[in-house]
Amino acid sequence: MTRLVLLGPPGAGKGTQAKLLSDRLGVPAISTGDIFRANVAEGTELGRTVQEYLNAGKYVPDAVTNQMVRERLAQPDAAEGFILDGYPRTTDQVRELDDMLADVGAKLEHVLEIAADTDELVRRLAKRAVEQGRSDDTEEVIRTRQQVYAEQTAPLVEVYSDRGLLRSVDGLGDIPEVTSRLVSALGLQTA
C-alpha cells in the first residue's frame, strides 16, 4: 500500500509526476485541481464557486475541498493507496486528512516535496497558460498563487518533516530526471 502526498508550489510538476508515480505504484493519482476544473467545465454550482477563487489566484475553502477529498478517498480504487496532488494545502487540512485516514484505520506513509525556483515556476506556468488556454494562469495570478503557497502550504513541510515523512527533491530538470529522483526518495528501484 502507498499513501502519498505530493507537495510543491504551483507549477512544480506535481500533476505530471503524480500521474507517472500512479502508473508505477498502481494507485490512483487524486488531484483536487483536476476535480475542480472538471466541475468548472461542466458548469456545476461547485464549478462556478471554484472559478471565482481560481480567477483570483486563491484557494477553494477548506469545507468544500475536505468533503470532496473525503468522498474521493472512500471510492474503492483508493482503498489500497493513493497519491494526493493539491491536498492538503493547510495545517487544518492536514488534521482533516489525518482524521479521514484514522476513520478507516490507515495512515499516510510518504510526503514528497517537489522544490523549484519561483521565477522558473512563473515561466513554466505562463507557458502552460498559452499552450492550454488556462484563464487562471496570468502572471499576476501566478505570483499570487506562489505567495499564497508560501504563506499557507509551505508550513506543511515542517509538519511532515517533524513526523519523519518528508523527503524533498529538486523539481528542476526534465520529467524523467525528476521522476527518478522521486522514485529514489521513495526507496524504490529506478527503471
C-alpha positions as CSV (number, residue, x, y, z in Angstrom):
1,M,0.0,0.0,0.0
2,T,1.2,3.5,-0.8
3,R,-0.5,6.6,0.7
4,L,1.4,9.5,-0.5
5,V,1.1,13.3,-0.6
6,L,3.0,15.4,-3.2
7,L,3.8,18.9,-2.0
8,G,5.2,21.8,-4.0
9,P,4.3,25.2,-5.3
10,P,2.0,25.7,-8.3
11,G,3.9,24.7,-11.4
12,A,6.4,22.4,-9.8
13,G,5.2,19.4,-11.8
14,K,3.0,17.7,-9.1
15,G,0.3,16.7,-11.6
16,T,2.7,15.3,-14.1
17,Q,4.7,13.4,-11.5
18,A,1.5,12.2,-9.7
19,K,0.4,10.5,-12.9
20,L,3.7,8.9,-13.6
21,L,4.0,7.6,-10.0
22,S,0.4,6.4,-10.1
23,D,1.3,4.2,-13.1
24,R,4.4,3.0,-11.3
25,L,2.8,2.3,-8.0
26,G,-0.6,1.1,-9.2
27,V,-2.6,3.5,-7.0
28,P,-4.8,6.4,-8.2
29,A,-3.5,10.0,-8.5
30,I,-6.1,12.2,-6.9
31,S,-5.8,15.9,-8.0
32,T,-8.0,18.4,-6.4
33,G,-7.2,20.8,-9.2
34,D,-8.4,18.3,-11.8
35,I,-11.6,17.7,-9.9
36,F,-12.2,21.5,-9.6
37,R,-11.5,22.1,-13.3
38,A,-13.9,19.3,-14.3
39,N,-16.6,21.0,-12.3
40,V,-15.8,24.3,-13.9
41,A,-16.0,22.8,-17.4
42,E,-19.4,21.1,-16.5
43,G,-20.7,24.4,-15.2
44,T,-21.8,22.9,-11.8
45,E,-22.5,25.1,-8.8
46,L,-19.2,23.9,-7.3
47,G,-17.5,24.8,-10.6
48,R,-18.8,28.3,-10.6
49,T,-17.7,28.8,-7.0
50,V,-14.3,27.3,-7.7
51,Q,-13.9,29.5,-10.8
52,E,-14.2,32.7,-8.7
53,Y,-11.4,31.5,-6.4
54,L,-9.2,30.3,-9.2
55,N,-9.5,33.5,-11.2
56,A,-8.4,35.4,-8.1
57,G,-5.5,33.1,-7.5
58,K,-6.9,31.9,-4.2
59,Y,-7.6,28.5,-2.7
60,V,-11.1,27.0,-2.5
61,P,-12.4,27.0,1.1
62,D,-11.5,24.0,3.2
63,A,-15.0,22.8,3.8
64,V,-15.6,22.3,0.1
65,T,-12.2,20.7,-0.5
66,N,-12.3,18.5,2.6
67,Q,-15.7,17.0,1.6
68,M,-14.6,16.4,-1.9
69,V,-11.4,14.6,-0.8
70,R,-13.3,12.5,1.8
71,E,-15.7,11.3,-0.9
72,R,-12.9,10.5,-3.3
73,L,-10.8,8.6,-0.8
74,A,-13.9,6.5,0.0
75,Q,-14.0,5.2,-3.6
76,P,-12.9,1.5,-4.0
77,D,-9.8,2.3,-6.2
78,A,-8.3,4.3,-3.3
79,A,-8.7,1.5,-0.7
80,E,-5.2,0.2,-1.4
81,G,-3.5,3.6,-1.6
82,F,-3.4,6.9,-3.4
83,I,-1.3,9.9,-4.4
84,L,-2.7,13.2,-3.4
85,D,-1.8,16.2,-5.5
86,G,-3.0,19.6,-4.2
87,Y,-4.2,18.3,-0.9
88,P,-3.6,19.0,1.9
89,R,-2.7,22.7,1.5
90,T,-3.1,24.0,5.1
91,T,-2.4,22.6,8.5
92,D,-6.2,22.4,9.1
93,Q,-6.4,20.2,6.1
94,V,-3.5,18.0,7.4
95,R,-5.6,17.4,10.5
96,E,-8.7,16.6,8.4
97,L,-6.7,14.2,6.3
98,D,-5.4,12.5,9.5
99,D,-9.0,12.1,10.6
100,M,-10.1,10.7,7.3
101,L,-7.4,8.1,7.4
102,A,-7.9,7.3,11.1
103,D,-11.6,6.7,10.3
104,V,-10.5,3.7,8.1
105,G,-7.6,2.6,10.2
106,A,-5.0,3.9,7.8
107,K,-2.1,6.4,7.9
108,L,0.0,8.5,5.5
109,E,3.2,6.8,4.6
110,H,5.1,9.3,2.4
111,V,5.2,13.0,1.7
112,L,7.4,14.2,-1.2
113,E,8.1,17.8,-1.8
114,I,9.0,19.0,-5.3
115,A,11.1,22.1,-4.8
116,A,11.7,24.7,-7.5
117,D,12.7,28.3,-8.0
118,T,9.7,30.8,-8.1
119,D,10.9,32.6,-11.2
120,E,11.2,29.4,-13.1
121,L,7.7,28.3,-12.0
122,V,6.3,31.6,-13.2
123,R,7.9,31.0,-16.6
124,R,6.5,27.4,-16.7
125,L,3.0,28.4,-15.8
126,A,2.9,31.4,-18.2
127,K,4.0,28.9,-21.0
128,R,1.3,26.4,-19.9
129,A,-1.3,29.2,-19.9
130,V,-0.6,29.9,-23.6
131,E,-0.5,26.2,-24.5
132,Q,-3.7,25.2,-22.6
133,G,-5.6,28.4,-22.7
134,R,-6.0,28.5,-18.9
135,S,-7.6,31.7,-17.7
136,D,-6.2,31.0,-14.1
137,D,-2.6,31.4,-15.2
138,T,-2.0,35.1,-15.8
139,E,1.3,36.3,-14.4
140,E,-0.4,38.3,-11.6
141,V,-2.5,35.3,-10.6
142,I,0.6,33.0,-10.8
143,R,2.6,35.3,-8.5
144,T,-0.4,35.5,-6.1
145,R,-0.7,31.7,-6.0
146,Q,3.1,31.4,-5.3
147,Q,2.6,33.8,-2.4
148,V,-0.4,32.0,-1.0
149,Y,1.5,28.7,-1.2
150,A,4.4,30.2,0.7
151,E,2.1,31.5,3.4
152,Q,-0.4,28.6,3.7
153,T,1.1,25.4,2.3
154,A,4.9,25.7,2.9
155,P,4.3,25.2,6.7
156,L,3.2,21.7,5.9
157,V,6.9,20.9,5.0
158,E,7.7,21.5,8.7
159,V,4.7,19.4,9.9
160,Y,5.6,16.4,7.8
161,S,9.3,16.8,8.4
162,D,8.7,16.7,12.2
163,R,6.7,13.4,11.6
164,G,9.6,11.9,9.7
165,L,7.6,11.5,6.5
166,L,9.0,14.3,4.3
167,R,11.5,13.8,1.5
168,S,12.4,16.9,-0.7
169,V,13.5,16.6,-4.3
170,D,14.8,19.1,-6.8
171,G,11.9,19.7,-9.3
172,L,14.1,21.3,-12.0
173,G,15.2,19.3,-14.9
174,D,13.5,17.1,-17.4
175,I,10.5,15.0,-16.5
176,P,12.2,11.6,-16.4
177,E,15.0,13.0,-14.3
178,V,12.6,14.4,-11.7
179,T,10.6,11.1,-11.7
180,S,13.8,9.2,-11.0
181,R,14.5,11.5,-8.0
182,L,11.0,10.9,-6.6
183,V,11.2,7.1,-7.1
184,S,14.6,7.1,-5.3
185,A,13.2,9.2,-2.5
186,L,10.5,6.5,-2.0
187,G,13.3,3.9,-1.7
188,L,12.3,2.2,-4.9
189,Q,14.5,0.9,-7.7
190,T,14.7,3.4,-10.6
191,A,13.7,2.0,-14.0
